[in-house]
Amino acid sequence: MKLHLVKKLLIVLFLFPYLYSNITLEEIDDIRLISDKNSKSIIENGSSFCNGYFSKKSGSSKINKNKFSNIFLCKFSEKRNRFYIYMLSVQKKDKVSLKNFCISLLEEWPEISDHLNPKLGYQKKDYLDGFYIENFFFDKVLSFSDNVEKDQQLINNEIDNFILKNRNNFSTDNRLNNDLIKAQLKKITKIQKKILSNSTSDLDIVIKQQLDQIVRYKIFVNDVKNFQSYSCNWKPRKGDNPYIKREKFKEFEKI
């Protein structure tokens, strides 16, 4: 499938929104790979970025002052077509109901608890930025300020980083080298225009529709006193009252 056919497909999806639910992120990845064998996987990029986001926040959630602080992890389940943001190995406190215990854990993570709020669920979630592949330049989301001097410095830095990371791809042919750099400048400029205009591409719309359907939150809890393992589960914009079920993490690992 050629690139122009991919664009036509995205236009069809834009004109017929009810088709969004019938195309998965995996299928979008397959389409992009066919059109460009060097394209980044939306799923892999989104998962990696999400894990990196929470890794940087390590220690900000104080579950138990005498023990380590757990963080959220992220993974895509091909089997279930779900994107899980989950926490594991939390020991339940005595004299606190499992429901209230899980809700109290979420209070340490307002960016997640807001996503469960029907009134706030529409807000942009930074930890999901990795799925919006068009805003990425290599391994990072670019952020432009509409300040000409600062934005130009950002572009210069990114080009310098590109040259450094890809120095083995350059040759003694300056014309080819310049063409390589111009191609990267074109990518950055496209991202800059998109961000500063606050525009949303057709691909962004499809990805947002899919994330709204597949994102799930999960916390694993060990009830040591009763020798039981549970998980508390939430859907975005459905409130903070969890769906609780008996579940061991090793079962979750298999999906």
Long-range contacts (C-beta under 8 A, 24 or more apart in sequence): 1-31, 1-34, 1-35, 2-35, 3-35, 3-36, 5-35, 6-31, 6-32, 6-34, 6-35, 10-202, 10-203, 10-206, 11-202, 13-202, 13-205, 13-206, 14-202, 14-205, 17-209, 20-205, 20-206, 20-209, 20-210, 21-209, 21-213, 23-206, 23-210, 24-81, 24-210, 25-76, 25-131, 25-207, 25-210, 25-214, 26-78, 26-81, 28-203, 28-206, 28-207, 28-210, 40-133, 40-136, 42-131, 42-133, 42-207, 43-76, 43-131, 45-130, 45-131, 45-133, 45-136, 46-76, 46-83, 46-128, 46-130, 46-131, 47-74, 47-75, 47-76, 47-83, 47-130, 48-130, 49-127, 49-129, 49-130, 49-131, 49-141, 50-74, 50-85, 50-127, 50-128, 50-130, 53-126, 53-127, 53-130, 54-85, 54-127, 60-108, 61-105, 61-108, 61-109, 62-108, 63-90, 63-105, 63-108, 64-91, 72-109, 72-112, 74-127, 77-255, 79-255, 80-255, 81-214, 82-214, 82-215, 82-216, 83-211, 83-214, 83-215, 83-216, 84-216, 84-217, 84-218, 84-252, 85-112, 85-127, 85-215, 85-216, 85-217, 85-218, 86-217, 86-218, 86-219, 86-220, 86-252, 87-218, 87-219, 87-220, 88-219, 88-220, 88-249, 89-220, 89-222, 89-249, 90-219, 90-220, 90-221, 90-222, 91-221, 91-222, 91-224, 92-221, 92-222, 92-223, 92-224, 92-225, 92-230, 94-225, 98-221, 98-223, 98-230, 98-232, 98-244, 99-232, 99-241, 99-242, 99-244, 101-221, 102-219, 102-221, 102-232, 102-242, 102-244, 103-240, 103-241, 103-242, 105-219, 106-219, 106-234, 106-240, 112-217, 113-240, 115-215, 115-217, 115-236, 115-237, 116-217, 116-234, 116-235, 116-236, 116-237, 116-238, 116-239, 116-240, 117-237, 117-239, 117-240, 118-237, 118-238, 118-239, 121-236, 121-237, 122-237, 128-211, 128-215, 131-207, 131-211, 132-204, 132-207, 133-203, 133-207, 134-191, 134-194, 134-201, 134-203, 134-204, 135-191, 135-194, 135-195, 136-191, 137-184, 137-187, 137-188, 137-191, 138-162, 138-165, 142-188, 142-191, 142-192, 142-195, 143-195, 144-191, 144-192, 144-195, 144-196, 146-196, 151-192, 155-185, 155-188, 155-189, 155-192, 158-184, 158-188, 159-184, 159-185, 159-188, 212-236, 218-252, 220-247, 220-248, 220-249, 220-252
